[in-house]
Amino acid sequence: MQLWMFLGIQLIVSIVLQGTKPIVSLYADSLGASSIQIGILVSAYAFLPMLLAIKIGKILDRIGAKKLTLFGAVGMLLAVSTPIMFPTYYALLFTQLMIGCSVICCLISMQKTIGNLSGSRDKLIALFSLMGAVGEFIGPIQMSFIYEHFGIKETFSVSIIFLMVVIVIVTALPKTSWKKLESPVPNKQSTLSLLTNSNLRKAMITSGLVLSSKDLFVAYFPVYATDIGFRPSTIGIMISVSAAAAMLVRIFQFPLVHRFGRGRVLTATLLISAICFILIPLFSQIYMLLLISAILGMGLGLGQPLSLVFALNVSKTERHGEVLGLRLTINRISQFTAPFAFGGIGVLAGVGSIFYLIGSVIFTGMFFTKMSGEEAEKMSEKNIS
């Protein structure tokens, strides 16, 4: 029961986060924002976490997951309330800044808590990421439908209701439900010393590639689809199909890792994702784009949970918050810088060119993130009981 309460928190946070992302791009586009301005919005989500994720991870190790999750939920509530009062581009910018930092508090708290429960870590993280994928599926299709038929204020009002549920659950769960894993004394080692482990470093690079690619897809695919004549609800369905595919493939995470090894599966996810991005601007038919979105979801769907398990396995429990903070810092650096670069290219060469470039970057990155086979296999079999 305790595990499912934690998974429920992850599900709701994911619904709110993934549901609001395409709405921010769509609403900004309706306000007349350029590709560069939309890129700034996407980058704003990653700006504060890029600067603060390691510090937040250390705070998690010190104060525990319950307090940090509650703080994050309240911050998200403030973030989604702002566009209701001020439905402007700058309000969206504040929302992106605030929600980016607040989500980090919830995310690393849940990752550390669930990743250290009794049982197979691969299976626990697979469940955790599955809930995130369910949220990615429900969020865009639900929020885009509400946005199309009711408007921006009603869309964010639904998010407020969801976050109130999270606050109630976190408050109701007793402190004993949150495993006490914080460090007894402050750690004196440099956070960057963690990157001396080559496979941990490579896993974090893979994580950054996958996450920034997912954000760029959610940010720019709605713009591309709008340009070729699709409605917001149809775009929401396409994004949700991608999330549904990611949800489905994560069911097979454990057997795939057991059969092929974590390194090979990670390499395959990048190759599949690169091909799909390159194919997107070549098609305008709904069924082809639905198929490509589904395959892309499968490609990107395994990258995050696999790199997360790897990061936890090669680090000490008392430094998990710090490791997760470092991982998210690298993720957010890629999320922050990529939209600026890709948005500028979109202005010069068109939105379709963005997808060609994303695919090329992922394909190139694939050759620099290959895991050491022996250590990857060893880590893939490691469980926490």
MOWONOR-V759035 format. One record per residue. N is the residue number from 1. RES is the residue in one small letter. PHI is phi in whole degrees, -180 to 180 (NA if undefined). PSI is psi in whole degrees, 0 to 359 (999 if undefined). Layout:
# MOWONOR-V759035
[[N/RES/PHI/PSI] [N/RES/PHI/PSI]]
This chain:
# MOWONOR-V759035
[[1/m/NA/318] [2/q/-61/315] [3/l/-59/318] [4/w/-72/333] [5/m/-67/317] [6/f/-64/318] [7/l/-65/327] [8/g/-64/320] [9/i/-61/313] [10/q/-59/318] [11/l/-61/311] [12/i/-67/316] [13/v/-60/320] [14/s/-66/320] [15/i/-59/313] [16/v/-65/311] [17/l/-63/307] [18/q/-72/334] [19/g/-73/326] [20/t/-83/336] [21/k/-57/305] [22/p/-67/332] [23/i/-66/321] [24/v/-59/314] [25/s/-65/316] [26/l/-65/316] [27/y/-69/320] [28/a/-62/319] [29/d/-63/321] [30/s/-68/336] [31/l/-83/357] [32/g/93/15] [33/a/-67/143] [34/s/-82/174] [35/s/-60/323] [36/i/-67/317] [37/q/-65/321] [38/i/-66/322] [39/g/-61/322] [40/i/-63/319] [41/l/-61/314] [42/v/-63/319] [43/s/-67/326] [44/a/-59/326] [45/y/-59/326] [46/a/-96/352] [47/f/-64/302] [48/l/-66/317] [49/p/-59/326] [50/m/-59/324] [51/l/-88/330] [52/l/-115/354] [53/a/-61/319] [54/i/-65/317] [55/k/-62/318] [56/i/-63/321] [57/g/-62/319] [58/k/-67/323] [59/i/-63/319] [60/l/-59/314] [61/d/-61/334] [62/r/-91/315] [63/i/-102/345] [64/g/97/165] [65/a/-77/327] [66/k/-64/309] [67/k/-62/318] [68/l/-70/323] [69/t/-64/318] [70/l/-63/317] [71/f/-60/317] [72/g/-65/319] [73/a/-65/319] [74/v/-66/320] [75/g/-63/319] [76/m/-64/322] [77/l/-61/316] [78/l/-64/320] [79/a/-64/314] [80/v/-79/346] [81/s/-77/333] [82/t/-61/313] [83/p/-66/341] [84/i/-68/319] [85/m/-82/325] [86/f/-134/83] [87/p/-78/68] [88/t/-128/170] [89/y/-61/318] [90/y/-71/331] [91/a/-67/320] [92/l/-63/324] [93/l/-64/316] [94/f/-63/317] [95/t/-58/315] [96/q/-65/319] [97/l/-63/313] [98/m/-72/316] [99/i/-70/328] [100/g/-62/316] [101/c/-72/320] [102/s/-68/321] [103/v/-62/324] [104/i/-58/318] [105/c/-60/315] [106/c/-70/317] [107/l/-66/308] [108/i/-70/333] [109/s/-64/315] [110/m/-70/321] [111/q/-61/314] [112/k/-69/318] [113/t/-66/308] [114/i/-70/323] [115/g/-67/346] [116/n/-116/14] [117/l/-75/164] [118/s/-68/139] [119/g/124/182] [120/s/-68/124] [121/r/-65/321] [122/d/-59/317] [123/k/-71/320] [124/l/-64/315] [125/i/-69/328] [126/a/-63/318] [127/l/-64/317] [128/f/-60/311] [129/s/-70/331] [130/l/-64/319] [131/m/-64/322] [132/g/-63/321] [133/a/-68/323] [134/v/-62/318] [135/g/-64/322] [136/e/-65/329] [137/f/-76/313] [138/i/-72/316] [139/g/-56/301] [140/p/-62/317] [141/i/-70/324] [142/q/-71/310] [143/m/-68/322] [144/s/-68/326] [145/f/-65/314] [146/i/-63/318] [147/y/-63/316] [148/e/-65/322] [149/h/-97/340] [150/f/-125/318] [151/g/127/177] [152/i/-67/321] [153/k/-66/317] [154/e/-67/325] [155/t/-61/312] [156/f/-75/337] [157/s/-65/322] [158/v/-63/321] [159/s/-62/322] [160/i/-61/316] [161/i/-61/315] [162/f/-60/316] [163/l/-70/330] [164/m/-63/323] [165/v/-63/318] [166/v/-60/315] [167/i/-61/320] [168/v/-64/316] [169/i/-63/313] [170/v/-62/317] [171/t/-65/323] [172/a/-75/329] [173/l/-68/127] [174/p/-68/157] [175/k/-59/329] [176/t/-67/341] [177/s/-75/338] [178/w/-97/111] [179/k/-58/131] [180/k/-81/103] [181/l/-126/10] [182/e/-73/158] [183/s/-70/136] [184/p/-69/331] [185/v/-135/152] [186/p/-60/140] [187/n/-82/132] [188/k/-93/347] [189/q/-76/151] [190/s/-68/140] [191/t/-62/322] [192/l/-66/343] [193/s/-65/339] [194/l/-61/332] [195/l/-79/2] [196/t/-70/341] [197/n/-79/113] [198/s/-64/321] [199/n/-72/326] [200/l/-65/319] [201/r/-62/315] [202/k/-67/321] [203/a/-63/322] [204/m/-70/323] [205/i/-64/317] [206/t/-60/316] [207/s/-60/317] [208/g/-64/319] [209/l/-62/313] [210/v/-66/314] [211/l/-69/318] [212/s/-66/325] [213/s/-66/320] [214/k/-62/316] [215/d/-66/321] [216/l/-67/324] [217/f/-64/311] [218/v/-66/329] [219/a/-79/316] [220/y/-101/339] [221/f/-62/318] [222/p/-59/323] [223/v/-68/315] [224/y/-62/315] [225/a/-66/324] [226/t/-64/319] [227/d/-63/330] [228/i/-99/10] [229/g/104/11] [230/f/-87/150] [231/r/-84/159] [232/p/-56/319] [233/s/-66/323] [234/t/-67/319] [235/i/-63/318] [236/g/-60/321] [237/i/-64/317] [238/m/-63/316] [239/i/-66/322] [240/s/-69/327] [241/v/-62/319] [242/s/-61/317] [243/a/-67/323] [244/a/-65/321] [245/a/-65/320] [246/a/-63/322] [247/m/-65/317] [248/l/-66/314] [249/v/-68/333] [250/r/-70/342] [251/i/-63/330] [252/f/-98/11] [253/q/-58/308] [254/f/-63/310] [255/p/-64/326] [256/l/-65/316] [257/v/-65/318] [258/h/-63/324] [259/r/-83/317] [260/f/-111/342] [261/g/93/148] [262/r/-63/319] [263/g/-63/315] [264/r/-66/320] [265/v/-66/320] [266/l/-62/316] [267/t/-62/318] [268/a/-64/321] [269/t/-63/322] [270/l/-69/319] [271/l/-63/313] [272/i/-62/317] [273/s/-64/317] [274/a/-60/315] [275/i/-62/317] [276/c/-64/317] [277/f/-61/319] [278/i/-66/329] [279/l/-77/333] [280/i/-53/306] [281/p/-73/356] [282/l/-84/352] [283/f/-131/149] [284/s/-128/359] [285/q/-80/138] [286/i/-61/320] [287/y/-71/324] [288/m/-68/319] [289/l/-68/326] [290/l/-63/317] [291/l/-65/314] [292/i/-62/319] [293/s/-61/320] [294/a/-66/314] [295/i/-66/321] [296/l/-61/318] [297/g/-59/320] [298/m/-66/320] [299/g/-65/315] [300/l/-82/340] [301/g/-65/332] [302/l/-95/341] [303/g/-60/314] [304/q/-67/307] [305/p/-64/325] [306/l/-66/316] [307/s/-70/329] [308/l/-67/312] [309/v/-60/318] [310/f/-61/315] [311/a/-62/319] [312/l/-69/321] [313/n/-67/327] [314/v/-97/13] [315/s/-130/161] [316/k/-77/146] [317/t/-57/318] [318/e/-71/351] [319/r/-113/12] [320/h/-61/319] [321/g/-61/317] [322/e/-66/318] [323/v/-62/315] [324/l/-65/324] [325/g/-66/318] [326/l/-64/317] [327/r/-60/316] [328/l/-72/330] [329/t/-61/313] [330/i/-63/318] [331/n/-59/313] [332/r/-73/330] [333/i/-60/315] [334/s/-67/321] [335/q/-68/328] [336/f/-77/316] [337/t/-80/325] [338/a/-60/312] [339/p/-61/326] [340/f/-61/311] [341/a/-66/311] [342/f/-71/326] [343/g/-64/319] [344/g/-64/320] [345/i/-66/324] [346/g/-62/323] [347/v/-66/319] [348/l/-78/320] [349/a/-120/0] [350/g/101/155] [351/v/-63/324] [352/g/-58/326] [353/s/-65/334] [354/i/-59/319] [355/f/-70/325] [356/y/-61/317] [357/l/-70/318] [358/i/-58/313] [359/g/-59/319] [360/s/-66/319] [361/v/-65/315] [362/i/-63/317] [363/f/-62/318] [364/t/-65/317] [365/g/-62/333] [366/m/-58/326] [367/f/-79/347] [368/f/-107/4] [369/t/-124/16] [370/k/-69/127] [371/m/-76/155] [372/s/-67/120] [373/g/-57/312] [374/e/-64/313] [375/e/-72/324] [376/a/-63/318] [377/e/-66/320] [378/k/-61/314] [379/m/-68/329] [380/s/-67/337] [381/e/-94/354] [382/k/-76/127] [383/n/-122/156] [384/i/-108/122] [385/s/-108/999]]
